[in-house]
C-alpha cells in the first residue's frame, strides 16, 4: 500500500485536473473481480472526491455494454453510459465514458468510470472506497481525501 499525503477536496481546481495514478484499483461486482489496474486516471475537481477512470482493457471481457442515456459535463463533454456486469448482476448505467472528450480532457478517451455505490466493492490500494454522497456524482472517498464533499442533501448549489 502506497502512502499518499492527505488531500482536501477544496484544494482541487476548477476546471478539474486529470492525473495518472499507479494505485491498485480493484472492482468487484456479482462476487467477481470485473476490473483491476495500476494505470487509472484521477479527475480532481473542487468539492468532489476523486473520480477514477480505468482503461477499458482493465475490465474483464463482457463486463461493459452500452446503456441508454447520455449527459453533458461542462468541462469533459458528452458522456455515454455503460451497463456493468459481473457474476449474476448487471447494473444498468452504472458506468460512463467520454468517447470524444473536450480539449484538455483527451486523456479520458478509452477510459471508464463507475459509481462505487453500484458495485459490491471497490478498493484502492487495499482500502475499500466509500461512494460520494447523494448518488448523483461518482466520486470515490478514501482516507486520502477530506471534505466536506458535494453531493449530500443541501449541497447541490455549492
C-alpha positions as semicolon CSV with decimal commas, in nm:
position;residue;x (nm);y (nm);z (nm)
1;X;0,000;0,000;0,000
2;X;0,138;0,336;-0,108
3;X;0,122;0,624;0,138
4;X;-0,012;0,948;-0,009
5;X;-0,048;1,289;0,153
6;X;-0,397;1,382;0,271
7;X;-0,580;1,594;0,013
8;X;-0,860;1,839;0,087
9;X;-1,112;1,844;-0,199
10;X;-1,145;2,220;-0,159
11;X;-0,784;2,249;-0,280
12;X;-0,871;2,073;-0,608
13;X;-0,901;2,301;-0,914
14;X;-1,195;2,415;-1,122
15;X;-1,192;2,328;-1,407
16;X;-1,089;1,979;-1,295
17;X;-0,742;1,830;-1,333
18;X;-0,672;1,483;-1,475
19;X;-0,374;1,299;-1,329
20;X;-0,239;0,946;-1,368
21;X;-0,246;0,707;-1,073
22;X;-0,048;0,389;-1,014
23;X;-0,264;0,287;-0,716
24;X;-0,404;-0,065;-0,743
25;X;-0,775;-0,034;-0,828
26;X;-0,983;-0,349;-0,780
27;X;-1,358;-0,363;-0,865
28;X;-1,591;-0,649;-0,763
29;X;-1,947;-0,700;-0,888
30;X;-2,164;-1,008;-0,853
31;X;-1,889;-1,169;-0,647
32;X;-1,640;-1,148;-0,936
33;X;-1,341;-0,926;-0,997
34;X;-1,450;-0,733;-1,305
35;X;-1,162;-0,485;-1,327
36;X;-0,812;-0,435;-1,196
37;X;-0,539;-0,189;-1,290
38;X;-0,246;0,020;-1,176
39;X;-0,297;0,259;-1,469
40;X;-0,604;0,467;-1,383
41;X;-0,670;0,838;-1,415
42;X;-0,799;1,052;-1,128
43;X;-1,021;1,350;-1,206
44;X;-0,988;1,609;-0,929
45;X;-1,249;1,885;-0,905
46;X;-1,322;2,138;-0,631
47;X;-1,558;1,997;-0,363
48;X;-1,565;1,644;-0,510
49;X;-1,377;1,332;-0,405
50;X;-1,169;1,197;-0,696
51;X;-1,337;1,001;-0,972
52;X;-1,117;0,721;-1,103
53;X;-1,126;0,631;-1,474
54;X;-0,994;0,288;-1,567
55;X;-0,871;0,189;-1,912
56;X;-1,131;-0,023;-2,093
57;X;-0,880;-0,308;-2,114
58;X;-0,871;-0,324;-1,732
59;X;-1,226;-0,466;-1,738
60;X;-1,297;-0,837;-1,777
61;X;-1,432;-0,929;-2,120
62;X;-1,810;-0,889;-2,124
63;X;-1,819;-0,659;-1,820
64;X;-1,908;-0,349;-2,023
65;X;-2,201;-0,293;-2,257
66;X;-2,380;0,015;-2,386
67;X;-2,667;0,159;-2,184
68;X;-2,922;0,419;-2,285
69;X;-2,888;0,782;-2,191
70;X;-2,622;1,048;-2,202
71;X;-2,524;1,359;-2,010
72;X;-2,301;1,657;-2,066
73;X;-2,025;1,785;-1,840
74;X;-1,935;2,148;-1,895
75;X;-1,566;2,052;-1,885
76;X;-1,535;1,698;-2,018
77;X;-1,809;1,691;-2,282
78;X;-2,080;1,438;-2,367
79;X;-2,078;1,117;-2,161
80;X;-2,223;0,784;-2,271
81;X;-2,346;0,533;-2,013
82;X;-2,248;0,170;-1,969
83;X;-2,407;-0,131;-1,806
84;X;-2,154;-0,305;-1,580
85;X;-2,187;-0,684;-1,544
86;X;-2,028;-0,935;-1,313
87;X;-2,137;-1,272;-1,177
88;X;-2,516;-1,281;-1,171
89;X;-2,555;-0,899;-1,166
90;X;-2,592;-0,635;-1,433
91;X;-2,602;-0,273;-1,315
92;X;-2,756;-0,060;-1,590
93;X;-2,590;0,280;-1,644
94;X;-2,350;0,218;-1,353
95;X;-2,056;0,340;-1,558
96;X;-1,982;0,619;-1,801
97;X;-1,722;0,727;-2,052
98;X;-1,636;1,018;-2,279
99;X;-1,593;0,883;-2,634
100;X;-1,475;1,224;-2,761
101;X;-1,378;1,437;-2,461
102;X;-1,336;1,811;-2,493
103;X;-0,998;1,983;-2,520
104;X;-0,793;1,941;-2,206
105;X;-0,959;1,609;-2,120
106;X;-0,842;1,397;-2,416
107;X;-0,670;1,155;-2,175
108;X;-1,016;1,027;-2,069
109;X;-1,081;0,874;-2,413
110;X;-1,078;0,495;-2,380
111;X;-1,140;0,509;-2,004
112;X;-1,444;0,418;-1,792
113;X;-1,565;0,545;-1,454
114;X;-1,809;0,357;-1,230
115;X;-2,039;0,452;-0,945
116;X;-1,893;0,288;-0,632
117;X;-2,237;0,255;-0,470
118;X;-2,348;0,028;-0,756
119;X;-2,059;-0,221;-0,715
120;X;-2,012;-0,492;-0,450
121;X;-1,681;-0,336;-0,356
122;X;-1,411;-0,111;-0,493
123;X;-1,065;-0,098;-0,340
124;X;-0,783;0,148;-0,396
125;X;-0,450;0,010;-0,271
126;X;-0,642;-0,233;-0,048
127;X;-0,873;0,028;0,107
128;X;-1,247;-0,004;0,047
129;X;-1,392;0,301;-0,126
130;X;-1,694;0,488;0,012
131;X;-1,926;0,640;-0,251
132;X;-1,969;1,015;-0,278
133;X;-2,295;1,107;-0,100
134;X;-2,618;1,161;-0,287
135;X;-2,593;0,919;-0,579
136;X;-2,565;1,188;-0,849
137;X;-2,185;1,219;-0,861
138;X;-1,941;0,931;-0,887
139;X;-1,655;1,029;-0,656
140;X;-1,452;0,775;-0,459
141;X;-1,387;0,855;-0,093
142;X;-1,079;0,705;0,074
143;X;-0,875;0,808;0,377
144;X;-0,658;1,002;0,131
145;X;-0,923;1,279;0,095
146;X;-1,112;1,510;0,328
147;X;-1,425;1,718;0,268
148;X;-1,693;1,826;0,316
149;X;-1,800;1,671;-0,015
150;X;-2,059;1,799;-0,258
151;X;-2,349;1,559;-0,320
152;X;-2,526;1,521;0,013
153;X;-2,871;1,680;0,055
154;X;-2,845;2,059;0,053
155;X;-2,510;2,070;-0,129
156;X;-2,619;2,077;-0,494
157;X;-2,595;2,459;-0,507
158;X;-2,235;2,479;-0,386
